[in-house]
């Protein structure tokens, strides 16, 4: 699974809208949308960390294309 698919799946599993995830991560809804549609990736490790914390997962899971298990 690719990064954008992971973000969307985790967000939907937790019942967050893109706007709510944006608020929780202090990113814009447009940035969340571009991550989910695969047209952009985070430019800093801090963004991965904020997303991982908001989505209750690990940075490693978000950064790797096909980990065996989701922590």
For each residue, the residues with C-beta under 8 A, 3 or more apart:
1: 5 6 9 65 66
2: 5 6 38 65
3: 6 7 35 38 41 62 63 65
4: 7 8 35 36 37 38
5: 1 2 8 9 36 38
6: 1 2 3 9 10 57 61 62
7: 3 4 10 11 21 32 35 36 51 55 62
8: 4 5 11 12 36
9: 1 5 6 12 13
10: 6 7 13 14 55 56 57
11: 7 8 14 16 17 18 21 32 36 55
12: 8 9 15 16
13: 9 10
14: 10 11 55 56
15: 12
16: 11 12 20 21 24 54
17: 11 20 21
18: 11 21 22 29 32 33 36
19: 22 23 29
20: 16 17 23 24
21: 7 11 16 17 18 24 25 27 32 51 54 55
22: 18 19 25 26 27 28 29 31 32
23: 19 20 26
24: 16 20 21 54
25: 21 22 32 47 50 51 54
26: 22 23 50
27: 21 22 31 32 47 50
28: 22 31 32
29: 18 19 22 32 33
30: 33 34
31: 22 27 28 34 35 40
32: 7 11 18 21 22 25 27 28 29 35 36
33: 18 29 30 36 37
34: 30 31 37 39 40
35: 3 4 7 31 32 38 40 41 42 51
36: 4 5 7 8 11 18 32 33
37: 4 33 34
38: 2 3 4 5 35
39: 34
40: 31 34 35
41: 3 35
42: 35 45 47 48 51
43: 47
44: 47 48
45: 42 48 49 59
46: 49 50
47: 25 27 42 43 44 50 51
48: 42 44 45 51 52 59 62 63
49: 45 46 52 53 59
50: 25 26 27 46 47 53 54
51: 7 21 25 35 42 47 48 54 55 62
52: 48 49 55 57 58 59 61 62
53: 49 50 56
54: 16 21 24 25 50 51
55: 7 10 11 14 21 51 52 62
56: 10 14 53
57: 6 10 52 61 62 70 71
58: 52 61 62 71
59: 45 48 49 52 62 63
60: 63 64 67 71
61: 6 52 57 58 64 67 70 71
62: 3 6 7 48 51 52 55 57 58 59
63: 3 48 59 60
64: 60 61 67
65: 1 2 3
66: 1
67: 60 61 64 70
68:
69:
70: 57 61 67
71: 57 58 60 61
